[in-house]
């Protein structure tokens, strides 16, 4: 790993000065051919692995627009390519289900959660997820839904601000984000795990073709009439990827770099969002406390 001064030097060296006449020549034959090859290659590979989806075309459109719009947008989209790679890898998990690599943990994880964090109600021991499924309110449903919607937009917004304000922090954050997700992916394949809502709906029987489910977040969709979580979880790459929780990790990374770069009051906001997402993950039955 590069030290911070070394990383700063590497960043500066990777962005050499460009003459004014060169700035105007963003659309070159070489650039067009390169983007065309990458775009078509991605669409063809995606079609072969996971099938065609409109999201893929939108992603290609955004990348090409930013690449050719201006010098700063080109730098921005190239810098953000690490997040694009993460999204693509996550999407491609559909082509390589983790339950084909290792057995899915359902009952053992459920029992461990109950033994460590069980709540006794009327003589019965419930997992926290089961308790909240019986004890929930509209207010908490709405608040947790809002928190859960922050898990990707806030880290991306943080990265965007760092890109313009502190390029070194941006590269550090991006690399950490990517590394954490790669470790998460490895965890998914080493320890495939069913989420709490799966046990509530299907018991301990393994059903490979189980689609994604909004679980407790369906109440948020119902109250606001948006269907936003239904749309998100309909595209779920793998139901049996509950351990570890990437929902829990994203804001932790943001908070870490917020503290590292002394963002003061913003760190309180980051900590609040992080804690809210952690609680929401358990409250909505998408994750056990052990996952978080």
C-alpha positions in Angstrom: 0.0 0.0 0.0 1.2 3.5 -0.8 1.7 6.0 2.0 -0.4 9.1 1.8 2.5 11.2 0.4 3.3 8.4 -2.1 -0.3 8.2 -3.1 -0.5 12.0 -3.6 2.5 11.9 -5.8 1.1 9.0 -7.8 -2.2 10.9 -8.3 -0.4 14.0 -9.5 1.7 12.0 -11.9 -1.3 10.2 -13.2 -2.9 13.5 -14.2 -0.3 15.3 -16.4 -0.9 18.8 -17.7 -3.0 19.0 -20.9 -2.6 21.7 -23.4 -5.6 23.9 -24.3 -5.8 22.6 -27.8 -5.8 19.0 -26.5 -8.6 19.7 -24.1 -10.8 20.5 -27.1 -10.1 17.2 -28.7 -11.9 14.9 -26.4 -13.7 13.1 -29.2 -10.8 11.4 -31.0 -10.9 8.3 -33.2 -8.9 6.4 -30.5 -11.3 7.5 -27.8 -14.4 6.6 -29.8 -13.0 3.1 -30.7 -12.0 2.4 -27.1 -15.4 3.4 -25.7 -17.2 1.5 -28.4 -15.2 -1.7 -27.7 -15.7 -1.4 -23.9 -19.4 -0.6 -24.3 -20.2 -3.4 -26.8 -18.0 -5.9 -25.0 -19.8 -5.2 -21.7 -23.2 -5.5 -23.3 -22.4 -8.7 -25.0 -20.8 -10.3 -22.0 -23.7 -9.2 -19.8 -26.2 -10.6 -22.3 -24.3 -13.9 -22.2 -24.0 -14.1 -18.4 -27.1 -12.6 -16.9 -29.3 -11.6 -19.9 -30.2 -8.2 -21.3 -31.4 -5.5 -18.9 -32.2 -1.8 -19.5 -29.9 -0.9 -16.6 -26.9 -2.0 -18.7 -27.8 0.4 -21.5 -28.3 3.2 -19.0 -24.9 2.5 -17.5 -23.2 2.5 -20.9 -25.0 5.7 -21.8 -23.9 7.5 -18.6 -20.3 6.3 -19.1 -20.1 7.5 -22.7 -21.7 10.8 -22.0 -19.4 11.6 -19.1 -16.4 10.3 -21.1 -17.0 12.7 -24.0 -18.8 15.7 -22.4 -15.8 17.5 -21.0 -12.3 16.9 -19.5 -13.6 17.0 -15.9 -16.5 14.6 -16.6 -14.0 12.3 -18.2 -11.8 12.4 -15.2 -14.8 11.9 -13.0 -16.2 8.8 -14.7 -12.7 7.2 -15.0 -12.2 7.8 -11.3 -15.7 6.4 -10.6 -14.9 3.3 -12.7 -14.0 1.4 -9.5 -17.6 1.8 -8.4 -18.9 0.7 -11.8 -16.7 -2.4 -11.7 -18.2 -3.2 -8.3 -21.7 -2.9 -9.6 -20.9 -5.1 -12.6 -19.3 -7.8 -10.4 -22.3 -7.7 -8.1 -24.6 -8.1 -11.1 -22.6 -11.0 -12.5 -23.0 -12.9 -9.3 -26.3 -14.1 -10.8 -24.3 -16.1 -13.3 -22.2 -17.8 -10.5 -24.6 -18.6 -7.6 -22.8 -19.1 -4.3 -25.0 -22.0 -3.4 -23.3 -24.0 -6.1 -20.0 -23.5 -4.3 -20.9 -24.2 -0.7 -24.0 -25.3 1.3 -26.3 -22.5 2.3 -26.5 -21.8 6.1 -30.1 -21.4 7.2 -31.0 -23.2 10.4 -27.6 -23.0 12.1 -27.3 -19.2 11.5 -30.9 -18.7 12.8 -30.2 -20.8 15.9 -26.9 -19.0 16.6 -28.7 -15.6 16.3 -31.4 -16.8 18.7 -28.9 -18.1 21.2 -26.9 -14.9 21.3 -29.5 -12.2 20.8 -32.8 -14.0 21.5 -35.7 -12.0 23.1 -38.1 -13.9 25.4 -41.7 -13.1 24.8 -44.5 -15.0 26.6 -42.2 -17.9 27.2 -40.9 -18.2 23.6 -37.5 -17.1 22.4 -37.6 -14.9 19.3 -34.8 -13.5 17.1 -34.7 -9.7 17.0 -36.1 -10.0 13.5 -39.1 -12.0 14.6 -39.7 -9.6 17.5 -39.8 -6.6 15.2 -42.0 -8.4 12.7 -44.6 -8.6 15.5 -43.8 -5.1 17.0 -43.5 -2.4 14.4 -45.0 1.0 13.9 -45.7 3.2 10.8 -43.3 5.9 12.1 -40.4 3.4 12.5 -41.2 1.8 9.2 -40.9 5.1 7.4 -37.7 6.2 9.2 -36.0 2.8 8.6 -37.0 2.9 5.0 -35.4 6.3 4.5 -32.2 5.2 6.3 -32.0 2.1 4.1 -32.3 4.2 0.9 -29.1 6.0 2.0 -26.8 3.0 1.9 -25.6 3.6 -1.7 -26.4 7.3 -2.5 -24.6 8.7 0.6 -21.3 6.8 0.0 -21.4 7.8 -3.7 -22.1 11.4 -2.8 -19.2 11.3 -0.3 -16.9 10.0 -3.0 -18.1 12.7 -5.5 -17.3 15.4 -3.0 -13.9 14.0 -2.2 -13.2 13.8 -6.0 -13.5 17.5 -6.3 -12.3 18.5 -2.8 -9.6 16.0 -2.0 -8.4 13.7 -4.7 -6.1 11.7 -2.4 -9.0 11.0 -0.1 -11.1 10.0 -3.0 -8.6 7.4 -4.2 -8.1 6.1 -0.7 -11.9 5.8 -0.1 -12.5 4.2 -3.5 -9.8 1.6 -3.1 -11.0 0.8 0.4 -14.6 0.6 -0.8 -13.6 -1.8 -3.6 -11.4 -4.0 -1.2 -14.2 -4.3 1.4 -16.6 -5.4 -1.3 -14.2 -7.9 -2.7 -13.8 -9.3 0.8 -17.6 -9.3 1.1 -18.0 -11.3 -2.2 -15.4 -13.8 -0.9 -17.5 -14.2 2.2 -20.6 -14.8 0.2 -19.0 -17.8 -1.5 -17.3 -19.1 1.6 -20.4 -18.8 3.7 -23.7 -18.6 1.8 -26.4 -17.5 4.2 -30.1 -17.1 4.1 -31.6 -13.8 5.4 -34.1 -13.8 8.2 -37.1 -13.2 5.9 -36.3 -16.4 4.1 -36.7 -18.4 7.3 -40.0 -16.6 8.0 -41.4 -17.5 4.6 -39.8 -20.8 3.7 -38.5 -22.3 7.0 -35.2 -24.2 6.9 -35.7 -25.8 3.5 -33.3 -24.7 0.8 -35.0 -23.4 -2.4 -32.4 -22.4 -5.0 -34.8 -20.4 -7.2 -36.1 -18.1 -4.4 -36.4 -14.5 -5.8 -35.5 -11.4 -3.9 -38.0 -10.1 -1.3 -38.7 -6.7 0.3 -39.5 -8.3 3.6 -40.3 -5.6 6.2 -39.5 -2.8 3.7 -42.7 -3.7 1.9 -44.5 -1.6 4.6 -42.5 1.4 3.5 -43.5 0.9 -0.1 -47.1 0.5 0.9 -47.2 3.7 3.0 -45.5 5.9 0.4 -47.0 4.1 -2.6 -43.7 4.1 -4.5 -42.7 0.4 -5.0 -39.1 1.5 -4.8 -37.8 -1.4 -2.6 -39.8 -3.8 -4.7 -38.0 -2.6 -7.8 -34.6 -2.9 -6.0 -35.0 -6.4 -4.6 -36.6 -7.7 -7.8 -33.1 -7.3 -9.2 -31.3 -9.0 -6.3 -28.2 -10.8 -7.5 -28.3 -13.5 -4.8 -30.8 -14.1 -2.0 -28.2 -16.2 -0.1 -25.7 -13.4 0.3 -26.7 -12.1 3.7 -23.4 -12.7 5.5 -21.7 -10.3 5.8 -23.9 -7.2 5.4 -22.6 -4.8 2.8 -25.4 -2.4 3.9 -23.6 -2.2 7.3 -20.1 -1.7 5.8 -20.6 1.1 3.3 -21.4 3.9 5.8 -18.7 2.6 8.2 -16.2 3.3 5.5 -17.6 6.8 5.0 -17.5 7.4 8.7 -13.9 6.2 8.9 -12.7 8.6 6.2 -14.9 11.4 7.6 -13.0 11.0 10.9 -9.6 10.6 9.2 -10.1 13.9 7.3 -11.7 15.7 10.3 -15.1 16.5 8.7 -16.4 17.5 12.1 -20.2 17.8 12.2 -20.6 15.7 9.1 -19.3 12.8 11.1 -22.2 13.0 13.4 -24.5 12.8 10.4 -22.5 9.8 9.0 -22.7 8.0 12.4 -26.4 8.6 12.6 -27.0 7.3 9.1 -24.7 4.3 9.7 -26.5 3.4 13.0 -29.9 3.9 11.3 -29.0 1.5 8.5 -27.7 -1.1 10.9 -31.0 -1.0 12.9 -33.0 -0.9 9.7 -31.3 -4.1 8.4 -32.4 -6.0 11.4 -35.8 -4.3 11.8 -36.8 -5.1 8.3 -35.6 -8.8 8.5 -33.0 -8.4 5.8 -30.1 -9.2 8.1 -29.4 -10.8 11.4 -27.4 -8.9 14.0 -24.6 -11.4 13.3 -24.6 -10.2 9.6 -24.3 -6.6 10.7 
